[in-house]
Amino acid sequence: MHQPADPDRESPKSPGPAASIFTMDAREGRPGNAFACERCRKHKVRCVASDTAGLCQRCQKARVECIEHVARRRPAKSRSEAPPPNRLRDFDKKLDKLSAIVATMAPTTAPPVLPAVTTLPSQIAEALARTSPPAPAPPASAPPVPTPTLPAPGPGTGTGTGTGNSLAFWESINDTLLCLGRLDPVIRSISLAHMQMLLDTYRRMVDFFPFVTLPNDVSCQHLVQHRPILMFAVLTVASYDSALLQQTLSREFRKVAMVKILNGEKSLDLLQGLLVFIAWHHHYMDAQAVSVPMLLQLCAGIASDLGLDRLSTLVRSPMHREDSKDREAKRAYLGCYYLASSIGLIEAGRSRCISYSAILRNYSSDLASAWEHKTDAVLPIFVDVCQFMEDVEETFRGRSEQALVARSQVKRLRDKWEHIRSVSKLQAADYKTLEWIQLAAQIHLYKTAAAADLLDRESTPWASGFQLSLRVTYLRSIEQFLDNTIKLPSQQYDVISLVDWLNLVSGVVCLGKLGLHSSPMPGWDPVELQIARTFEYFRDQLSSQMPRPRENHDKEDVFERFRRITSVMMVALRTARGGASPTNSTFEHATGSGRTVSLLQDLALPKINSKPNGTEKLPSLWTVNPSIDMNSSEFHWKFLMGTV
């Protein structure tokens, strides 16, 4: 990136070639970032020129304007002059930060993993508090211990690692639920130390849903006092190690959220809590509870009432710092759009609660330019991908097109997708599932295009071949997506968001539908393409990498649910042609629970009807049990909720 020469360096009055070489040598050899652009100087990082003139690598990665820094000559200061007070304050702040780092490096007695709920020390302390008399008041010389300021102050003023401060928080939540009964005693025993552990876990999860981020200096005490609903949601999503605790928190969170909504509360805290709760909803989905689309409708309504679609997007100078609350509100509004756009794919024909608009593009650009959190750089990419999928739906909404028009539209959309992917290669290396949503968008393109009806297919010689190529490319895009998913480390499956899990389920279901329900077409043969074997390969790879249950409980977790349902789908694919058995010798099938059952257990004995015995065609597996019909529009939700 070309930068102006340092004004403090003397240069000849009439610069020539020799002077230019001297200036370049001086700039390359000078340490520091004196020639950095405004954005790199603001973040105190090295400014490295990119291949594009007038644009550095960091600004190119963030997709923002690269503003040159114009150096100014400063008057020389006398050496005897004392350092200004500002520098002394900065020095004191640095010392404070170093002291904090040293304090965090001190040995701690906290366990390395999340303890079981039944063994929490806070439960023992609470039991003792019920049976023992109250502790005597501390001596007058002892400093008072601060307690959280809540609408309904709770009893006790314990230390940060006990239950005193956490009881005040849970009592405030309990007051909210007075009309529905008391809060479950299991979660009332969660101490502040346990909360802090779950908050640290959430910080590792936020990369997969970067729309409700928390600064590193925000503690659980601050969230308890100022953002109780968000804290409740964080505790729910981060407690995946304990199925009992997570299910209990999920049930109580729904009650609290619904009471607050019905009471007319509208706040950023409530909106952020709902977004976090939805973002990892696949771990605690309940067929009897409020559906995810309804929760999204509530989020969209709260965002509209708060005016999040009308926040200021004026261009500010690099020295101006926008209010952090505004940035949080913009992320929350982008999160509403991201969830609505992704979940809307499995509800074809229904209008989304939030559609693409220029305000979304402006919000994502503002956040990427401010770069408050490292995940802000990927927000414009998420908006681009969601807008691309809306473009696909708008293009093929009629489902009937002329062959030439359909081919040109597919080429246009393909070029647009290639551009989105090419400009996000650097970010895709850091965020594993960023490529998931991009490949899922490619699947959506060819799935929608292949389903379009070509009006002039009979009169256009190449129309049949074009449709066949679309379907084959659709199949290959699914394989490319699934091949990318099996590269995810096993420990990260716990923390992927609902959108990532939905894309994974959708890819598996689309592959099964191509093997079972694809319409006949010249040149298309699912057996020859070995779709059943492809399905079995990716199913086995994913099932082996996903975590196993961590504790004994009756309710299956999301990964056992995946193994069970995909096992039934695999049997349906194997038996689709000719009624062959999975083992080529028997109609027995091993279920996810360890039992071996017969595929014919629910079938009546075939009637001969004056025909030779054995010539009657057996019904398909999805005919016997309609819940596994992959061609149904409700199959995705049944898969997610485990009702298949």
C-alpha positions as CSV (number, residue, x, y, z in Angstrom):
1,M,0.0,0.0,0.0
2,H,1.4,3.3,-1.0
3,Q,1.9,5.7,2.0
4,P,3.2,9.3,2.1
5,A,6.8,9.8,3.1
6,D,7.7,10.7,6.7
7,P,7.6,14.5,7.0
8,D,10.3,14.4,9.7
9,R,12.8,13.0,7.2
10,E,14.6,15.6,5.1
11,S,14.5,15.0,1.4
12,P,16.0,16.9,-1.6
13,K,14.0,19.8,-3.0
14,S,13.8,18.2,-6.5
15,P,13.4,14.5,-5.9
16,G,14.8,12.3,-8.6
17,P,15.3,8.5,-9.1
18,A,18.0,8.4,-6.5
19,A,15.8,10.3,-4.0
20,S,13.0,7.8,-4.6
21,I,15.2,4.8,-3.9
22,F,16.5,6.5,-0.8
23,T,13.0,7.1,0.5
24,M,11.9,3.5,-0.2
25,D,15.0,2.2,1.7
26,A,14.3,4.4,4.6
27,R,10.7,3.4,4.8
28,E,11.4,-0.3,4.6
29,G,14.1,-0.1,7.2
30,R,12.3,2.0,9.7
31,P,10.7,0.0,12.6
32,G,7.2,0.4,13.9
33,N,4.0,1.4,12.1
34,A,4.7,5.0,11.4
35,F,3.4,4.6,7.9
36,A,0.3,2.5,8.8
37,C,-3.2,3.4,7.7
38,E,-5.7,4.9,10.1
39,R,-7.3,1.6,11.0
40,C,-4.1,-0.3,11.6
41,R,-2.8,2.6,13.7
42,K,-6.0,2.6,15.7
43,H,-5.6,-1.1,16.5
44,K,-1.8,-0.8,16.9
45,V,-1.0,-3.6,14.4
46,R,1.4,-3.8,11.5
47,C,0.1,-2.4,8.2
48,V,1.0,-4.7,5.3
49,A,0.3,-3.7,1.8
50,S,-2.0,-6.0,-0.3
51,D,-2.0,-6.8,-4.0
52,T,-4.5,-4.0,-4.6
53,A,-3.1,-0.5,-4.7
54,G,-4.2,1.8,-1.8
55,L,-5.5,-1.1,0.3
56,C,-3.7,-3.0,3.0
57,Q,-4.3,-6.7,3.9
58,R,-6.2,-6.1,7.1
59,C,-8.6,-3.6,5.5
60,Q,-9.0,-5.9,2.6
61,K,-9.9,-8.8,4.9
62,A,-12.4,-6.7,6.8
63,R,-13.8,-5.3,3.6
64,V,-13.5,-1.7,4.7
65,E,-12.0,1.5,3.2
66,C,-8.3,1.9,3.8
67,I,-7.7,5.5,4.9
68,E,-4.1,6.8,4.5
69,H,-2.5,8.3,7.6
70,V,-1.2,11.8,7.1
71,A,1.7,12.4,9.4
72,R,2.1,15.8,11.0
73,R,5.3,17.5,12.1
74,R,5.4,17.9,15.8
75,P,7.6,20.5,17.6
76,A,10.6,19.1,19.3
77,K,10.3,18.7,23.1
78,S,13.0,19.5,25.5
79,R,14.6,16.5,27.3
80,S,14.3,18.1,30.6
81,E,10.5,18.3,30.3
82,A,8.7,15.9,32.6
83,P,6.4,13.3,31.1
84,P,2.8,14.5,30.8
85,P,0.2,13.2,33.3
86,N,-1.6,11.3,30.5
87,R,1.5,9.1,30.0
88,L,1.7,8.5,33.8
89,R,-1.9,7.4,33.8
90,D,-1.3,5.1,30.9
91,F,1.7,3.6,32.7
92,D,-0.4,3.0,35.8
93,K,-3.1,1.3,33.7
94,K,-0.4,-1.0,32.2
95,L,0.8,-1.9,35.7
96,D,-2.8,-2.7,36.7
97,K,-3.2,-5.0,33.7
98,L,0.0,-6.8,34.4
99,S,-1.1,-7.3,38.0
100,A,-4.4,-8.7,36.9
101,I,-2.6,-11.2,34.6
102,V,-0.3,-12.3,37.4
103,A,-3.3,-12.8,39.6
104,T,-5.0,-15.0,37.1
105,M,-1.9,-17.1,36.8
106,A,-2.0,-18.0,40.5
107,P,-3.0,-21.6,41.3
108,T,-6.7,-22.2,41.8
109,T,-8.6,-25.0,43.4
110,A,-11.4,-24.9,40.9
111,P,-12.0,-28.3,39.1
112,P,-10.9,-28.4,35.4
113,V,-14.3,-29.7,34.3
114,L,-17.9,-28.9,35.0
115,P,-18.9,-30.7,38.2
116,A,-22.1,-32.8,38.3
117,V,-25.1,-30.9,39.7
118,T,-25.5,-33.4,42.6
119,T,-22.0,-32.8,43.8
120,L,-21.9,-29.0,43.8
121,P,-20.7,-27.6,47.1
122,S,-23.4,-24.9,46.8
123,Q,-26.0,-27.6,47.4
124,I,-24.4,-28.7,50.7
125,A,-24.1,-25.1,51.8
126,E,-27.8,-24.5,51.0
127,A,-28.8,-27.6,53.0
128,L,-26.8,-26.5,55.9
129,A,-28.3,-23.1,55.7
130,R,-31.8,-24.6,56.1
131,T,-30.9,-26.6,59.2
132,S,-28.4,-24.4,61.0
133,P,-29.1,-21.0,62.7
134,P,-27.9,-17.9,60.9
135,A,-24.3,-17.0,61.1
136,P,-23.3,-14.2,63.5
137,A,-22.7,-10.8,62.0
138,P,-19.1,-10.0,61.0
139,P,-17.1,-7.7,63.2
140,A,-17.2,-4.0,62.7
141,S,-13.6,-3.9,61.5
142,A,-14.3,-6.3,58.6
143,P,-15.0,-4.6,55.2
144,P,-18.6,-5.1,54.0
145,V,-19.1,-7.6,51.1
146,P,-21.0,-6.1,48.2
147,T,-24.2,-7.9,47.1
148,P,-25.9,-7.7,43.7
149,T,-28.6,-5.1,43.4
150,L,-31.7,-6.8,42.1
151,P,-35.3,-6.0,42.0
152,A,-36.0,-8.5,44.7
153,P,-33.0,-8.9,47.0
154,G,-32.3,-12.4,48.2
155,P,-31.2,-13.6,51.6
156,G,-27.6,-13.9,52.6
157,T,-24.4,-12.1,51.6
158,G,-22.0,-14.9,50.9
159,T,-18.7,-14.7,49.0
160,G,-18.4,-14.9,45.3
161,T,-17.8,-18.7,45.3
162,G,-20.8,-19.5,47.5
163,T,-24.5,-19.4,47.1
164,G,-25.3,-16.1,48.8
165,N,-25.0,-13.8,45.7
166,S,-26.5,-16.5,43.4
167,L,-29.5,-16.9,45.7
168,A,-30.3,-13.3,45.2
169,F,-30.3,-13.8,41.5
170,W,-32.5,-17.0,41.6
171,E,-34.9,-15.3,44.1
172,S,-35.5,-12.5,41.5
173,I,-36.2,-15.1,38.8
174,N,-38.5,-16.9,41.3
175,D,-40.4,-13.7,41.8
176,T,-41.0,-13.5,38.1
177,L,-42.6,-17.0,38.1
178,L,-44.9,-16.5,41.1
179,C,-47.9,-16.9,38.9
180,L,-46.6,-20.3,37.6
181,G,-45.2,-21.8,40.8
182,R,-41.7,-21.8,42.4
183,L,-38.4,-22.1,40.5
184,D,-37.0,-25.7,40.3
185,P,-34.7,-26.3,43.3
186,V,-32.1,-28.0,41.1
187,I,-31.1,-24.7,39.4
188,R,-31.5,-22.6,42.6
189,S,-28.3,-24.4,43.9
190,I,-26.1,-23.1,41.1
191,S,-23.4,-20.9,42.7
192,L,-21.6,-17.9,41.2
193,A,-18.5,-20.1,40.8
194,H,-20.5,-22.5,38.7
195,M,-22.0,-19.6,36.7
196,Q,-18.5,-18.3,35.9
197,M,-17.5,-21.7,34.6
198,L,-20.5,-21.8,32.3
199,L,-19.9,-18.2,31.2
200,D,-16.3,-19.2,30.2
201,T,-17.7,-22.1,28.3
202,Y,-20.1,-19.8,26.4
203,R,-17.1,-17.6,25.3
204,R,-15.8,-20.6,23.5
205,M,-19.2,-21.2,21.8
206,V,-19.8,-17.7,20.6
207,D,-17.6,-18.2,17.5
208,F,-20.4,-20.3,16.0
209,F,-23.1,-17.6,16.6
210,P,-21.2,-14.3,16.7
211,F,-24.3,-12.1,17.3
212,V,-24.3,-12.0,21.1
213,T,-20.7,-11.4,22.1
214,L,-19.5,-10.5,25.6
215,P,-16.3,-8.6,26.4
216,N,-13.7,-10.5,28.3
217,D,-14.0,-8.1,31.3
218,V,-17.7,-8.8,31.8
219,S,-18.1,-11.1,34.8
220,C,-21.1,-13.2,35.8
221,Q,-21.8,-10.8,38.7
222,H,-22.3,-8.0,36.1
223,L,-24.6,-10.1,34.1
224,V,-26.6,-11.2,37.1
225,Q,-27.1,-7.6,38.1
226,H,-27.7,-6.0,34.7
227,R,-28.6,-8.7,32.2
228,P,-30.4,-11.5,34.1
229,I,-32.3,-13.0,31.1
230,L,-29.1,-13.2,29.0
231,M,-27.3,-14.8,31.9
232,F,-30.1,-17.3,32.2
233,A,-29.8,-18.2,28.5
234,V,-26.0,-18.5,28.8
235,L,-26.3,-20.9,31.7
236,T,-28.8,-23.0,29.6
237,V,-26.8,-23.3,26.4
238,A,-23.4,-23.8,28.2
239,S,-24.6,-26.6,30.4
240,Y,-24.5,-29.3,27.7
241,D,-22.3,-31.5,29.9
242,S,-25.3,-32.2,32.2
243,A,-28.4,-33.2,30.4
244,L,-30.6,-33.0,33.5
245,L,-29.4,-29.5,34.3
246,Q,-29.8,-28.3,30.8
247,Q,-33.3,-29.6,30.4
248,T,-34.3,-28.1,33.7
249,L,-32.8,-24.7,32.8
250,S,-34.5,-24.9,29.4
251,R,-37.9,-25.5,30.9
252,E,-37.6,-22.7,33.5
253,F,-36.2,-20.2,30.9
254,R,-39.2,-20.7,28.7
255,K,-41.5,-19.8,31.7
256,V,-39.5,-16.7,32.6
257,A,-39.3,-15.5,28.9
258,M,-43.0,-16.0,28.3
259,V,-44.0,-14.3,31.5
260,K,-41.9,-11.2,30.7
261,I,-43.2,-11.1,27.1
262,L,-46.8,-11.3,28.3
263,N,-46.1,-8.6,30.8
264,G,-45.1,-6.4,27.9
265,E,-41.3,-6.2,28.6
266,K,-39.2,-5.1,25.7
267,S,-35.5,-4.9,26.3
268,L,-32.2,-5.7,24.6
269,D,-31.5,-8.1,27.5
270,L,-34.6,-10.1,26.7
271,L,-33.9,-10.1,22.9
272,Q,-30.3,-11.3,23.4
273,G,-31.4,-14.0,25.8
274,L,-34.0,-15.3,23.3
275,L,-31.4,-15.3,20.5
276,V,-28.9,-17.3,22.6
277,F,-31.6,-19.7,23.6
278,I,-32.7,-20.3,20.0
279,A,-29.1,-20.5,18.7
280,W,-28.4,-23.8,20.5
281,H,-32.0,-25.0,20.6
282,H,-31.3,-28.4,19.0
283,H,-29.9,-29.7,22.3
284,Y,-33.1,-29.2,24.2
285,M,-35.9,-29.3,21.6
286,D,-39.3,-30.2,23.0
287,A,-42.2,-31.2,20.7
288,Q,-44.7,-29.9,23.3
289,A,-43.0,-26.5,23.8
290,V,-43.1,-23.3,21.7
291,S,-41.7,-23.8,18.2
292,V,-38.6,-22.1,17.0
293,P,-40.4,-20.2,14.2
294,M,-42.8,-18.7,16.9
295,L,-39.8,-17.7,19.0
296,L,-38.3,-16.0,16.0
297,Q,-41.5,-14.1,15.4
298,L,-41.3,-12.9,19.0
299,C,-37.7,-11.8,18.5
300,A,-38.6,-9.9,15.4
301,G,-41.4,-8.1,17.2
302,I,-39.2,-7.1,20.1
303,A,-36.5,-5.9,17.7
304,S,-39.1,-3.8,15.8
305,D,-40.5,-2.3,19.0
306,L,-37.0,-1.4,20.2
307,G,-36.3,0.3,16.8
308,L,-33.3,-1.8,16.0
309,D,-34.0,-1.4,12.3
310,R,-33.7,2.3,12.6
311,L,-30.3,2.8,14.3
312,S,-27.9,5.4,13.0
313,T,-25.5,4.3,10.3
314,L,-23.8,7.7,9.7
315,V,-20.2,7.6,8.6
316,R,-18.0,8.5,11.6
317,S,-14.4,9.6,11.8
318,P,-11.8,6.9,12.9
319,M,-11.4,8.8,16.2
320,H,-15.1,8.6,17.1
321,R,-16.1,5.7,19.2
322,E,-19.7,4.5,18.8
323,D,-21.7,3.5,21.9
324,S,-21.1,-0.2,22.7
325,K,-24.9,-0.5,23.3
326,D,-25.5,0.5,19.7
327,R,-23.1,-2.2,18.4
328,E,-24.8,-4.8,20.6
329,A,-28.2,-3.8,19.2
330,K,-26.9,-4.1,15.6
331,R,-25.5,-7.5,16.3
332,A,-28.8,-8.6,17.8
333,Y,-30.7,-7.4,14.8
334,L,-28.3,-9.2,12.4
335,G,-28.8,-12.3,14.6
336,C,-32.5,-12.2,14.1
337,Y,-32.0,-12.0,10.3
338,Y,-29.4,-14.8,10.3
339,L,-31.7,-17.2,12.1
340,A,-34.8,-16.2,10.2
341,S,-33.0,-16.6,6.8
342,S,-31.5,-20.0,7.7
343,I,-34.5,-21.6,9.4
344,G,-36.7,-20.2,6.6
345,L,-35.1,-22.6,4.2
346,I,-37.0,-25.6,5.6
347,E,-40.3,-23.8,5.5
348,A,-40.7,-23.3,1.8
349,G,-43.5,-21.0,0.8
350,R,-43.7,-19.1,4.1
351,S,-42.6,-15.5,4.3
352,R,-39.7,-14.7,6.6
353,C,-40.2,-12.5,9.6
354,I,-37.1,-10.4,8.5
355,S,-35.9,-10.1,4.9
356,Y,-32.8,-8.6,3.5
357,S,-32.5,-4.8,3.4
358,A,-29.7,-2.2,3.0
359,I,-29.8,-1.5,6.7
360,L,-28.4,-5.1,7.3
361,R,-25.5,-4.4,5.0
362,N,-24.8,-1.1,6.7
363,Y,-24.9,-2.7,10.1
364,S,-22.5,-5.5,9.2
365,S,-20.1,-3.1,7.5
366,D,-20.1,-0.8,10.6
367,L,-19.4,-3.6,12.9
368,A,-16.6,-5.0,10.7
369,S,-15.0,-1.6,10.5
370,A,-15.2,-1.1,14.3
371,W,-13.7,-4.6,14.9
372,E,-14.6,-4.7,18.5
373,H,-14.6,-8.5,18.6
374,K,-12.6,-10.8,16.3
375,T,-15.9,-12.4,15.0
376,D,-17.1,-9.0,13.7
377,A,-15.1,-9.6,10.5
378,V,-17.3,-12.5,9.4
379,L,-20.7,-10.7,9.8
380,P,-20.7,-9.2,6.3
381,I,-20.1,-12.7,4.9
382,F,-23.0,-14.1,6.8
383,V,-25.2,-11.3,5.4
384,D,-24.0,-12.0,1.9
385,V,-24.7,-15.7,2.1
386,C,-28.2,-15.1,3.5
387,Q,-29.0,-12.5,0.9
388,F,-27.7,-15.0,-1.8
389,M,-30.2,-17.7,-0.6
390,E,-33.0,-15.1,-0.8
391,D,-31.9,-14.3,-4.3
392,V,-32.1,-18.0,-5.3
393,E,-35.7,-18.2,-3.9
394,E,-36.8,-15.0,-5.7
395,T,-35.3,-16.2,-9.0
396,F,-37.0,-19.6,-9.1
397,R,-40.1,-18.7,-7.2
398,G,-42.4,-19.4,-10.2
399,R,-40.9,-23.0,-10.5
400,S,-41.5,-22.7,-14.3
401,E,-38.9,-21.1,-16.6
402,Q,-37.7,-21.1,-20.1
403,A,-34.6,-23.3,-20.5
404,L,-32.4,-20.4,-21.7
405,V,-33.5,-18.1,-18.9
406,A,-33.0,-20.8,-16.3
407,R,-29.5,-21.5,-17.6
408,S,-28.5,-17.9,-17.5
409,Q,-29.9,-17.4,-14.0
410,V,-28.0,-20.4,-12.7
411,K,-24.8,-19.0,-14.2
412,R,-25.4,-15.6,-12.6
413,L,-26.0,-17.1,-9.2
414,R,-23.1,-19.5,-9.6
415,D,-20.7,-16.6,-10.3
416,K,-22.2,-14.7,-7.3
417,W,-21.6,-17.7,-5.0
418,E,-18.0,-18.0,-6.3
419,H,-17.3,-14.4,-5.5
420,I,-18.6,-14.7,-2.0
421,R,-16.4,-17.7,-1.4
422,S,-13.3,-16.2,-2.9
423,V,-13.4,-13.0,-0.8
424,S,-13.8,-15.0,2.4
425,K,-11.0,-17.6,2.1
426,L,-9.0,-16.0,5.0
427,Q,-12.0,-16.0,7.4
428,A,-12.9,-19.6,6.4
429,A,-9.5,-20.8,7.7
430,D,-10.3,-19.4,11.2
431,Y,-14.0,-20.2,11.4
432,K,-14.7,-23.9,10.6
433,T,-18.4,-23.7,10.0
434,L,-18.2,-20.6,7.8
435,E,-17.6,-22.9,4.9
436,W,-20.6,-25.0,6.0
437,I,-23.1,-22.3,5.4
438,Q,-21.5,-21.3,2.1
439,L,-21.6,-24.9,0.8
440,A,-25.2,-25.2,2.2
441,A,-26.1,-22.2,0.0
442,Q,-24.6,-24.0,-3.0
443,I,-26.8,-27.0,-2.3
444,H,-29.8,-24.7,-2.0
445,L,-29.0,-23.2,-5.5
446,Y,-28.9,-26.5,-7.3
447,K,-31.7,-28.0,-5.4
448,T,-34.0,-25.2,-6.3
449,A,-32.8,-25.0,-9.9
450,A,-33.1,-28.7,-10.5
451,A,-36.7,-28.6,-9.2
452,A,-37.7,-25.9,-11.7
453,D,-40.0,-27.0,-14.6
454,L,-38.6,-26.1,-18.0
455,L,-41.5,-25.0,-20.2
456,D,-39.7,-25.6,-23.5
457,R,-38.0,-28.8,-22.5
458,E,-39.5,-30.8,-25.4
459,S,-38.6,-28.2,-28.0
460,T,-35.1,-27.4,-26.8
461,P,-32.6,-30.1,-27.6
462,W,-30.2,-29.4,-24.7
463,A,-32.9,-28.9,-22.0
464,S,-32.9,-32.5,-20.9
465,G,-29.1,-32.6,-20.6
466,F,-29.2,-29.3,-18.7
467,Q,-31.6,-30.7,-16.1
468,L,-29.6,-33.9,-15.7
469,S,-26.4,-31.8,-15.1
470,L,-28.3,-29.7,-12.5
471,R,-29.3,-32.9,-10.6
472,V,-25.8,-34.4,-10.8
473,T,-24.2,-31.1,-9.6
474,Y,-26.8,-31.0,-6.8
475,L,-25.6,-34.5,-5.7
476,R,-22.0,-33.5,-5.9
477,S,-22.6,-30.3,-3.9
478,I,-24.1,-32.4,-1.1
479,E,-21.1,-34.7,-1.1
480,Q,-18.8,-31.7,-1.0
481,F,-20.7,-30.3,2.0
482,L,-20.7,-33.6,3.9
483,D,-17.0,-34.1,3.2
484,N,-16.4,-30.8,4.8
485,T,-18.5,-31.6,7.9
486,I,-16.5,-34.7,8.8
487,K,-13.4,-32.5,9.1
488,L,-14.8,-30.8,12.2
489,P,-13.0,-31.8,15.4
490,S,-15.1,-34.1,17.6
491,Q,-15.1,-31.8,20.6
492,Q,-16.7,-28.9,18.6
493,Y,-19.9,-30.8,17.7
494,D,-21.2,-29.8,21.2
495,V,-20.9,-26.1,20.4
496,I,-22.0,-25.7,16.8
497,S,-25.2,-23.6,16.5
498,L,-28.7,-24.5,15.4
499,V,-28.0,-23.2,11.9
500,D,-24.9,-25.4,11.5
501,W,-26.8,-28.4,12.8
502,L,-29.8,-27.6,10.6
503,N,-27.5,-27.4,7.6
504,L,-26.0,-30.8,8.5
505,V,-29.4,-32.4,8.9
506,S,-30.6,-30.8,5.7
507,G,-27.6,-32.2,3.7
508,V,-28.2,-35.7,5.0
509,V,-31.9,-35.5,4.3
510,C,-31.3,-34.2,0.7
511,L,-29.0,-37.1,0.0
512,G,-31.6,-39.6,1.2
513,K,-34.3,-37.9,-0.9
514,L,-32.2,-38.2,-4.0
515,G,-31.9,-41.9,-3.4
516,L,-35.6,-42.5,-2.6
517,H,-37.8,-39.8,-4.1
518,S,-36.0,-38.4,-7.1
519,S,-38.2,-38.3,-10.2
520,P,-37.3,-40.5,-13.2
521,M,-35.0,-38.9,-15.7
522,P,-33.0,-40.2,-18.7
523,G,-29.4,-40.9,-17.5
524,W,-30.3,-40.7,-13.8
525,D,-29.9,-43.9,-11.8
526,P,-29.5,-43.7,-8.0
527,V,-28.2,-47.3,-7.9
528,E,-25.5,-46.6,-10.5
529,L,-24.5,-43.4,-8.7
530,Q,-24.3,-45.5,-5.4
531,I,-26.2,-42.9,-3.4
532,A,-27.0,-45.5,-0.7
533,R,-23.3,-46.3,-0.2
534,T,-22.4,-42.6,-0.1
535,F,-25.1,-42.1,2.5
536,E,-23.8,-45.0,4.6
537,Y,-20.2,-43.7,4.4
538,F,-20.9,-40.2,5.6
539,R,-23.4,-41.4,8.2
540,D,-20.8,-43.8,9.7
541,Q,-18.1,-41.1,9.7
542,L,-20.4,-38.5,11.4
543,S,-21.7,-41.0,13.9
544,S,-18.2,-42.1,15.0
545,Q,-17.1,-38.5,15.4
546,M,-20.0,-37.2,17.4
547,P,-19.8,-37.3,21.2
548,R,-21.2,-40.2,23.2
549,P,-23.6,-39.7,26.1
550,R,-21.8,-38.4,29.2
551,E,-24.2,-39.7,31.8
552,N,-27.0,-42.2,32.2
553,H,-30.4,-40.7,31.4
554,D,-33.5,-41.9,29.7
555,K,-33.8,-39.0,27.2
556,E,-31.6,-39.4,24.1
557,D,-29.3,-36.5,23.3
558,V,-29.0,-34.8,19.9
559,F,-26.2,-37.1,18.8
560,E,-27.9,-40.3,19.7
561,R,-31.0,-39.0,17.9
562,F,-28.9,-38.4,14.8
563,R,-27.5,-41.9,14.9
564,R,-30.9,-43.5,15.4
565,I,-32.8,-41.6,12.7
566,T,-30.0,-41.8,10.1
567,S,-29.9,-45.6,10.8
568,V,-33.5,-45.9,9.8
569,M,-32.9,-43.7,6.8
570,M,-30.0,-46.0,5.8
571,V,-32.3,-49.1,6.0
572,A,-34.9,-47.3,3.8
573,L,-32.2,-46.6,1.2
574,R,-31.0,-50.2,1.2
575,T,-34.4,-51.6,0.8
576,A,-35.6,-49.1,-1.8
577,R,-34.8,-51.3,-4.8
578,G,-36.4,-54.8,-5.0
579,G,-37.1,-55.2,-1.3
580,A,-33.6,-56.6,-0.5
581,S,-32.7,-56.9,3.1
582,P,-29.9,-54.9,4.7
583,T,-27.8,-58.1,5.3
584,N,-28.9,-59.8,2.1
585,S,-30.1,-62.7,4.2
586,T,-32.6,-61.4,6.8
587,F,-35.0,-58.6,7.5
588,E,-33.5,-57.9,10.9
589,H,-32.4,-54.4,11.8
590,A,-30.3,-53.2,14.8
591,T,-31.8,-50.1,16.3
592,G,-30.0,-47.3,18.2
593,S,-31.1,-48.7,21.5
594,G,-29.2,-52.0,21.0
595,R,-32.3,-54.1,20.2
596,T,-32.6,-56.1,17.0
597,V,-36.1,-56.0,15.5
598,S,-37.7,-57.2,12.3
599,L,-38.5,-54.8,9.5
600,L,-41.7,-56.8,9.0
601,Q,-42.9,-56.7,12.6
602,D,-45.7,-54.2,11.8
603,L,-46.7,-55.8,8.5
604,A,-49.6,-58.2,8.1
605,L,-48.9,-61.5,6.5
606,P,-49.1,-61.2,2.7
607,K,-52.2,-62.7,1.0
608,I,-51.7,-65.0,-1.9
609,N,-54.8,-64.0,-3.8
610,S,-54.4,-66.9,-6.3
611,K,-50.9,-65.7,-7.1
612,P,-47.7,-67.7,-6.5
613,N,-46.4,-67.1,-3.0
614,G,-43.6,-64.5,-2.7
615,T,-44.5,-62.5,-5.8
616,E,-46.4,-59.8,-4.0
617,K,-44.5,-56.5,-3.5
618,L,-43.9,-55.6,0.1
619,P,-44.7,-52.0,1.1
620,S,-41.9,-49.5,1.6
621,L,-40.6,-48.8,5.0
622,W,-41.9,-45.2,4.9
623,T,-45.3,-46.5,3.9
624,V,-45.5,-48.6,7.0
625,N,-44.2,-45.7,9.2
626,P,-45.1,-42.3,7.6
627,S,-42.9,-40.5,10.2
628,I,-39.8,-41.4,8.2
629,D,-41.1,-40.1,4.9
630,M,-38.1,-37.9,3.9
631,N,-40.2,-36.3,1.1
632,S,-42.4,-34.7,3.7
633,S,-42.0,-31.0,4.4
634,E,-42.2,-31.7,8.2
635,F,-39.4,-34.3,8.2
636,H,-36.7,-31.8,9.1
637,W,-38.6,-30.6,12.2
638,K,-39.3,-34.3,13.2
639,F,-35.7,-35.0,12.7
640,L,-34.6,-32.1,14.9
641,M,-37.1,-32.9,17.7
642,G,-36.6,-36.7,17.6
643,T,-40.2,-37.6,16.8
644,V,-39.2,-39.8,13.8
